[in-house]
Structures are given as C-alpha cells and as structure tokens.
Amino acid sequence: MAPPIRSLISLSLNKSSCFRKPISCYPISVAFFVSAATQESKSSFSLAYHLIEKHNLSHEIAVKTASSLSNVKDPSKCDNIISFLKESGFSKSHIEETLQKKPKLLNSSLEKTIQPKFKFFRDLGFSTNDFADLIATDPSILVRSVNDRIVPSVLYLKSVLGSNANVVKLLKILSWFLAFDLQKTMMPNIEFLRSCGVSSSQIVSFLFPYPRFFLHKLESIKQFVKRADDMGIDRKSTMFIVAIRTLASMSEDTWEQKLKLFRKLGFSEDDINSTFRRIPHVFSVSERKIKEISDFLLTRKNVGISLIISYPMVFTYSLEHRLKPRLQVIEILESKNLLRRKVSLSTIFNMSEKNFRVKYVCPYLKELENASIAIVDHKC
C-alpha cells in the first residue's frame, strides 16, 4: 500500500532529504512522488494521489492529469466523470488513453458537455466498445460542439455514405474527420466530382481508403482534373477518379521525376499517356520499386522493354514474393522441357497464387524440389 499522502508530501518537499541520496534509492512509489512533487503544487500532488487510490490510474497518467487540473479544488467532479466513463463501458485502458491525450476532459461539464455526445453516438449506432475506442483515439470529440460541428458533419457523411453503419465504419477508421467542417471542405469537392461524371458509388468506394483526397482544396481538385483531361483520360471511364487520386498523391516535382524515369526506361510519350489512361495507379509506385523491377526483368532471358511497356501492371506486384519466384519456376520448367508451349509472362504474373501453384508448381514438385524457391514450399 502506498505511504500516507501527508508523509509523501513532507518527504518530497524536504529538500535536504530529497537530495541527500538519489531518488532511485527510495521505494518506487516514494521515489515517484518525490520526483513529481518537486515540480507540481501540493494540490496537484494531492489530486494525483486521489486518482491513483480511488480509480487505480497509473502514476504517469495520474500526475499528468493532475498537473493539467491544478485549479481543481474538489476531486468529486473528476470522480463523477471517471465513474460515468466506467459505467458507460470504458475499460481502464480506454480511460487512461483518453486522459493521456485530453487530461482537461475531467474539468468539463458531465451533463452539458460529455453526456450529450454519448447519447448522439449511441443513437447513431455505435456500440459501447466502438465508441470507447473512438474516444480513446480522439477524446477531443467529447468537447466539440454537437450542434455546430458534430451533427452537421455526421449528417453530411450519412448523405454521402447512405447509412449510419457506413458512417460508423468510417469514423472508426478516421475519427479526425469530425475535426473538419465537411460542408466547407468535402462537400464542394464531392459536388464538383459528381459534375465531372464521377458516380456516387465510386465516391463511396474511394472515401474509405483515400479519405484525405476529399479534403484537398477545391482549386487543387480542379487542377488535378485538368491535368487528367490533358493526358486524355475519359471522364466516363472508371479510371478517371483513380487518375485524379494518383495525381493528388504526389507533388508536381515527384510526378515529373516519375515521367523522366519512364522515358529513361524506353517509354514514349504515347506509351506514358496510354499507361496512365489504362492503369493510372502504376504511377503511384515508388521510383525505387520501378527501378528494381525493371532491372530484374531486363536481365532475364527473352524479357525486353516491350513486355514492360505492354504490361506496366508488373510494377504493382511484389518483386520478392511474386515476380522473382514465378519467373524462376517457369525458367526451370522450360530448361527441362516440361512445358508444352511457351507461356506469356504477363499471364504468369497476373495469375492468382492458387492458380499458379495448381498449374505450374504442384504437378512438378519433384522437378522443383532442389530449387530454393519459396513458392515451392507451399502445400499443394
């Protein structure tokens, strides 16, 4: 059991005893409070002790919280909020993570500030644990205005996503969406994209993996669209929004460096534009990966730049886990004359893992058993 608060205060505030020997020589609970009390006021020190004794908070969280609430005279207000969190299904880790990020939450009004948020999100469809996870991730949600910020943002998200369930799904992934005025940021962008022919279903499918894209300035979105138009992307194509998102993912300098790299490899301007129209996300691949894959392929027998130009999707695959082992398997089988006809490498690279094993690995386990190829170890 921790020493009485009075003796701890006396010990910590006595400079001679405090510096006569290293703090590390004291028992851990005493040493902790000695260190804390040399920096914190007596009231903060008392509150920290109270949070540890009554709510079993860690020393670190208790001291940090108390130091942020140095003007709190009566700890009962803090008790009420912590007890409410516990009763609402918050675990100890939820509470500590929340206070680690927002210690001043305990100085808020339980009735006016905190409870209305719980009711709103429960009505929205958040489970107890989902809401606890959300608040532990972003506790500032509990102190934002419900009517001025949270409700309008949530209602707008629902109008885009179509259901409370999808709103819950998005906010569980990205709680910081509620930190933005979506009617001034996201709404103009989505309306503009719709005017360009992007369907609502495409917008929803992109909102989950690429939410930051929709928070660009409207003028930036318009510029991305113009650049996509200049490269010949059909606005009716399903690749249109992919192209815009790809352009938005990098600076213009980075984009120019990518174009220089493709030209150096042997791509003509028509090849570059054709690739961008068909598979724009190829340009999101890092320069390092593009170089590694092209260097590997161009050193193999019967592989030239024409294959890469005709099948640029190859840059999106893993070199170590897909391209290299599959090409090694095919080369071994060809060297042993086990293949009836020459196979297209683009077909080989594009096959699912299961189909590749069934067709080119399982029937030839004996022939491949001495090859140090990871894919051969998979069960057939």
C-alpha positions as CSV (number, residue, x, y, z in Angstrom):
1,M,0.0,0.0,0.0
2,A,1.3,3.5,-0.8
3,P,2.5,5.7,2.0
4,P,0.0,8.3,3.5
5,I,-0.2,11.4,1.4
6,R,0.9,13.7,4.3
7,S,4.2,11.8,4.7
8,L,4.8,11.7,1.0
9,I,4.3,15.5,0.7
10,S,6.6,16.0,3.7
11,L,9.2,13.8,2.1
12,S,9.0,15.3,-1.3
13,L,9.1,18.9,-0.1
14,N,12.0,18.4,2.2
15,K,15.0,19.5,0.1
16,S,17.6,18.0,2.3
17,S,16.0,14.6,2.4
18,C,15.2,14.9,-1.3
19,F,18.8,15.4,-2.4
20,R,20.7,13.6,0.4
21,K,20.6,10.4,-1.7
22,P,19.4,9.5,-5.2
23,I,15.7,9.2,-5.8
24,S,16.3,5.7,-7.2
25,C,17.2,4.6,-3.6
26,Y,13.7,5.2,-2.3
27,P,10.9,2.6,-2.8
28,I,9.3,3.0,-6.2
29,S,6.1,4.7,-5.0
30,V,8.0,7.1,-2.8
31,A,10.6,7.9,-5.5
32,F,7.9,8.6,-8.0
33,F,6.1,11.0,-5.8
34,V,9.3,12.7,-4.7
35,S,10.1,13.4,-8.3
36,A,6.6,14.5,-9.1
37,A,6.2,16.8,-6.1
38,T,9.4,18.7,-6.8
39,Q,7.6,20.0,-9.9
40,E,3.9,20.0,-9.0
41,S,1.9,22.0,-6.5
42,K,0.6,20.4,-3.3
43,S,-3.0,20.4,-4.7
44,S,-1.9,18.7,-7.9
45,F,0.0,16.2,-5.9
46,S,-3.0,15.5,-3.7
47,L,-5.2,15.0,-6.8
48,A,-2.8,12.7,-8.4
49,Y,-2.7,10.6,-5.3
50,H,-6.5,10.6,-5.2
51,L,-6.8,9.4,-8.8
52,I,-4.4,6.5,-8.1
53,E,-6.1,5.5,-4.8
54,K,-9.7,5.8,-6.0
55,H,-9.5,5.0,-9.7
56,N,-6.4,2.9,-9.9
57,L,-4.9,5.1,-12.6
58,S,-1.2,4.7,-13.4
59,H,1.2,7.0,-11.7
60,E,2.2,8.6,-15.0
61,I,-1.4,9.3,-16.1
62,A,-2.5,10.5,-12.6
63,V,0.4,13.0,-12.4
64,K,-0.1,14.3,-16.0
65,T,-3.9,14.7,-15.4
66,A,-3.5,16.4,-12.0
67,S,-0.8,18.8,-13.3
68,S,-3.3,19.9,-16.1
69,L,-6.0,20.4,-13.4
70,S,-4.1,22.4,-10.9
71,N,-7.1,24.7,-10.3
72,V,-9.4,21.9,-9.3
73,K,-10.1,22.1,-5.6
74,D,-12.7,19.3,-5.3
75,P,-11.9,16.0,-6.9
76,S,-15.5,14.9,-6.8
77,K,-16.1,16.4,-10.3
78,C,-13.3,14.3,-11.7
79,D,-14.8,11.3,-9.8
80,N,-18.1,11.8,-11.5
81,I,-16.7,11.9,-15.0
82,I,-14.4,8.8,-14.5
83,S,-17.3,6.9,-12.9
84,F,-19.5,7.8,-15.8
85,L,-16.9,6.5,-18.2
86,K,-16.6,3.3,-16.3
87,E,-20.4,2.8,-16.1
88,S,-20.6,3.5,-19.9
89,G,-18.3,0.6,-20.7
90,F,-14.9,2.3,-20.8
91,S,-12.1,0.0,-19.7
92,K,-9.2,1.2,-17.6
93,S,-7.0,1.3,-20.7
94,H,-9.7,3.3,-22.5
95,I,-9.8,5.8,-19.7
96,E,-6.1,6.1,-19.4
97,E,-5.6,6.6,-23.1
98,T,-8.3,9.2,-23.1
99,L,-6.7,11.1,-20.2
100,Q,-3.2,10.8,-21.7
101,K,-4.4,12.7,-24.7
102,K,-7.0,15.0,-23.1
103,P,-6.4,15.3,-19.3
104,K,-8.5,18.5,-19.1
105,L,-11.6,16.5,-20.0
106,L,-12.1,15.9,-16.3
107,N,-12.7,19.6,-15.9
108,S,-15.6,19.5,-18.4
109,S,-19.3,19.5,-17.5
110,L,-20.6,16.0,-17.4
111,E,-24.2,16.9,-18.1
112,K,-23.7,19.7,-20.7
113,T,-20.6,18.6,-22.5
114,I,-20.0,14.8,-22.2
115,Q,-23.3,13.0,-21.8
116,P,-24.9,14.6,-25.0
117,K,-22.1,13.1,-27.1
118,F,-22.7,9.6,-25.7
119,K,-26.4,9.8,-26.5
120,F,-25.8,11.1,-30.0
121,F,-23.3,8.4,-30.9
122,R,-25.3,5.7,-29.4
123,D,-28.3,6.8,-31.3
124,L,-26.1,6.8,-34.4
125,G,-25.4,3.1,-33.9
126,F,-22.0,3.0,-32.2
127,S,-21.6,0.0,-29.8
128,T,-20.3,0.7,-26.4
129,N,-16.8,-0.7,-27.2
130,D,-16.7,1.1,-30.6
131,F,-17.5,4.4,-29.0
132,A,-14.9,3.8,-26.3
133,D,-12.3,3.0,-29.0
134,L,-13.3,6.2,-30.9
135,I,-13.0,8.4,-27.8
136,A,-9.7,6.8,-26.7
137,T,-8.4,7.6,-30.2
138,D,-9.7,11.2,-30.4
139,P,-11.1,12.4,-27.0
140,S,-11.5,15.9,-28.3
141,I,-14.7,14.7,-29.8
142,L,-16.2,14.9,-26.3
143,V,-15.6,18.7,-26.1
144,R,-16.6,19.7,-29.6
145,S,-19.9,21.4,-30.2
146,V,-22.6,18.9,-31.0
147,N,-24.9,21.2,-33.0
148,D,-22.2,23.4,-34.7
149,R,-19.7,20.7,-35.7
150,I,-20.5,17.0,-35.0
151,V,-24.2,16.8,-36.1
152,P,-23.7,18.7,-39.4
153,S,-20.6,16.6,-40.2
154,V,-22.3,13.3,-39.3
155,L,-25.4,14.1,-41.3
156,Y,-23.4,15.1,-44.3
157,L,-21.4,11.9,-44.1
158,K,-24.6,9.9,-43.9
159,S,-26.0,11.7,-47.0
160,V,-22.8,10.6,-48.9
161,L,-22.3,7.1,-47.4
162,G,-26.0,6.2,-47.3
163,S,-26.3,4.7,-43.8
164,N,-25.4,5.1,-40.1
165,A,-23.5,1.8,-40.4
166,N,-21.2,3.3,-43.0
167,V,-20.7,6.4,-41.0
168,V,-19.7,4.4,-38.0
169,K,-17.3,2.3,-40.2
170,L,-15.6,5.5,-41.5
171,L,-15.3,7.2,-38.1
172,K,-13.9,4.1,-36.5
173,I,-11.1,4.3,-39.2
174,L,-10.7,8.1,-39.2
175,S,-12.2,9.9,-36.2
176,W,-10.4,13.1,-37.2
177,F,-13.0,13.6,-39.9
178,L,-15.1,15.3,-37.2
179,A,-12.4,17.9,-36.7
180,F,-13.2,19.4,-40.2
181,D,-16.1,21.5,-41.3
182,L,-17.1,19.0,-44.0
183,Q,-19.6,21.3,-45.6
184,K,-16.8,23.7,-46.4
185,T,-14.2,21.1,-47.3
186,M,-15.6,17.8,-48.5
187,M,-18.9,18.9,-49.9
188,P,-17.6,21.2,-52.6
189,N,-15.1,18.6,-53.8
190,I,-17.7,15.8,-54.0
191,E,-20.2,18.1,-55.8
192,F,-17.5,19.0,-58.3
193,L,-16.5,15.4,-58.9
194,R,-20.1,14.5,-59.5
195,S,-20.4,17.3,-62.0
196,C,-17.4,15.7,-63.8
197,G,-19.3,12.4,-64.1
198,V,-17.9,10.5,-61.1
199,S,-20.7,8.3,-59.7
200,S,-21.8,8.2,-56.0
201,S,-20.7,4.6,-55.8
202,Q,-17.2,5.5,-56.9
203,I,-17.0,8.3,-54.4
204,V,-18.1,6.0,-51.6
205,S,-15.6,3.3,-52.6
206,F,-12.8,5.8,-52.6
207,L,-13.8,7.6,-49.4
208,F,-12.8,4.7,-47.1
209,P,-9.2,4.0,-48.5
210,Y,-8.4,7.6,-49.5
211,P,-10.3,10.0,-47.2
212,R,-7.6,12.7,-47.3
213,F,-8.1,13.1,-51.1
214,F,-11.6,14.5,-50.4
215,L,-10.2,17.2,-48.1
216,H,-8.0,18.9,-50.6
217,K,-8.8,22.5,-51.5
218,L,-11.4,22.7,-54.3
219,E,-8.9,24.5,-56.6
220,S,-6.4,21.7,-56.2
221,I,-9.1,19.1,-57.2
222,K,-9.9,21.2,-60.2
223,Q,-6.2,21.3,-61.2
224,F,-5.9,17.5,-60.9
225,V,-8.9,17.1,-63.1
226,K,-7.4,19.5,-65.7
227,R,-4.1,17.5,-65.7
228,A,-6.1,14.2,-66.1
229,D,-8.0,15.8,-69.0
230,D,-4.8,16.9,-70.7
231,M,-3.5,13.3,-70.6
232,G,-6.6,12.1,-72.4
233,I,-8.5,10.4,-69.5
234,D,-12.1,9.8,-70.4
235,R,-14.3,11.2,-67.7
236,K,-16.8,8.4,-68.2
237,S,-14.0,5.8,-67.5
238,T,-13.9,4.1,-64.2
239,M,-10.2,5.1,-64.2
240,F,-11.0,8.8,-64.1
241,I,-11.2,9.1,-60.3
242,V,-8.2,6.7,-60.0
243,A,-6.2,9.1,-62.2
244,I,-7.2,12.2,-60.2
245,R,-6.4,10.5,-56.9
246,T,-3.0,9.4,-58.3
247,L,-2.1,12.9,-59.3
248,A,-3.2,14.2,-55.9
249,S,-0.9,11.7,-54.1
250,M,2.3,13.4,-55.2
251,S,3.8,16.8,-55.8
252,E,4.3,18.0,-59.4
253,D,8.1,17.6,-58.9
254,T,7.7,14.0,-57.9
255,W,5.3,13.5,-60.9
256,E,7.9,14.9,-63.3
257,Q,10.6,12.6,-61.8
258,K,8.3,9.6,-62.5
259,L,7.8,10.7,-66.1
260,K,11.6,11.1,-66.6
261,L,12.1,7.6,-65.2
262,F,9.6,6.0,-67.6
263,R,11.1,7.9,-70.5
264,K,14.6,6.6,-69.5
265,L,13.3,3.1,-69.5
266,G,12.1,3.5,-73.1
267,F,8.5,4.6,-72.8
268,S,7.5,7.1,-75.5
269,E,5.1,9.9,-74.7
270,D,2.3,7.9,-76.3
271,D,3.3,4.9,-74.1
272,I,3.2,7.0,-71.0
273,N,-0.2,8.5,-71.8
274,S,-1.6,5.1,-72.7
275,T,-0.4,3.6,-69.5
276,F,-1.9,6.5,-67.5
277,R,-5.2,6.1,-69.2
278,R,-5.3,2.3,-68.6
279,I,-3.6,1.9,-65.2
280,P,-3.0,5.3,-63.6
281,H,-2.1,3.8,-60.2
282,V,1.1,2.4,-61.8
283,F,2.4,6.0,-61.4
284,S,1.9,5.8,-57.6
285,V,4.6,3.1,-57.4
286,S,7.8,4.4,-55.9
287,E,10.8,5.1,-58.2
288,R,12.9,2.7,-56.2
289,K,10.5,-0.2,-56.9
290,I,10.1,0.7,-60.6
291,K,13.9,0.6,-60.9
292,E,14.3,-2.7,-59.0
293,I,11.6,-4.5,-61.1
294,S,12.8,-3.2,-64.4
295,D,16.4,-4.0,-63.6
296,F,15.4,-7.6,-62.6
297,L,13.2,-8.2,-65.6
298,L,15.6,-6.7,-68.2
299,T,18.4,-9.1,-67.1
300,R,16.2,-12.2,-67.8
301,K,16.3,-14.2,-71.0
302,N,13.7,-13.2,-73.6
303,V,12.4,-10.3,-71.5
304,G,12.7,-6.9,-73.1
305,I,11.3,-3.4,-72.5
306,S,8.4,-4.2,-74.9
307,L,7.0,-6.6,-72.3
308,I,7.1,-4.0,-69.6
309,I,5.6,-1.3,-71.9
310,S,2.8,-3.7,-72.9
311,Y,2.2,-4.9,-69.4
312,P,3.1,-2.0,-67.0
313,M,0.9,-3.6,-64.3
314,V,4.0,-5.6,-63.5
315,F,5.3,-2.6,-61.5
316,T,2.5,-3.0,-58.9
317,Y,3.5,-6.6,-58.0
318,S,5.9,-7.7,-55.3
319,L,9.4,-8.5,-56.7
320,E,10.4,-10.9,-54.0
321,H,7.1,-12.7,-53.4
322,R,5.6,-12.8,-56.9
323,L,7.7,-11.8,-59.8
324,K,11.0,-13.4,-58.9
325,P,9.8,-16.8,-57.7
326,R,7.3,-17.3,-60.5
327,L,9.8,-16.4,-63.2
328,Q,12.4,-18.8,-61.6
329,V,9.8,-21.6,-61.6
330,I,9.0,-21.0,-65.3
331,E,12.7,-20.9,-66.3
332,I,13.4,-24.2,-64.5
333,L,10.4,-25.9,-66.2
334,E,11.4,-24.5,-69.6
335,S,15.0,-25.7,-69.1
336,K,13.7,-29.2,-68.5
337,N,11.4,-29.0,-71.5
338,L,8.4,-29.7,-69.2
339,L,6.1,-27.0,-70.8
340,R,4.3,-27.9,-73.9
341,R,4.3,-24.4,-75.2
342,K,5.8,-21.0,-74.3
343,V,3.8,-19.1,-71.8
344,S,3.1,-15.4,-71.7
345,L,4.9,-13.8,-68.7
346,S,2.1,-11.3,-68.4
347,T,-0.3,-14.2,-67.9
348,I,2.0,-15.8,-65.4
349,F,2.4,-12.7,-63.3
350,N,-1.3,-11.9,-63.4
351,M,-2.5,-15.4,-62.2
352,S,-3.7,-15.8,-58.6
353,E,-1.4,-17.5,-56.2
354,K,-3.7,-20.6,-56.1
355,N,-3.9,-21.0,-59.8
356,F,-0.2,-20.6,-60.3
357,R,0.6,-23.3,-57.8
358,V,-2.0,-25.7,-59.3
359,K,-0.8,-25.3,-62.8
360,Y,3.0,-24.8,-62.5
361,V,4.1,-25.9,-59.1
362,C,2.1,-28.9,-57.8
363,P,2.5,-31.1,-61.0
364,Y,6.3,-30.6,-60.9
365,L,7.2,-30.8,-57.2
366,K,9.8,-33.5,-57.9
367,E,11.5,-31.4,-60.7
368,L,11.4,-28.3,-58.4
369,E,12.4,-29.9,-55.1
370,N,16.1,-28.9,-55.3
371,A,15.3,-25.3,-56.2
372,S,15.5,-22.8,-53.4
373,I,12.2,-21.1,-54.4
374,A,9.9,-20.0,-51.6
375,I,6.7,-20.7,-53.6
376,V,7.6,-24.4,-54.0
377,D,7.2,-24.9,-50.2
378,H,3.5,-24.1,-50.3
379,K,1.2,-27.1,-49.9
380,C,-0.5,-28.4,-53.0
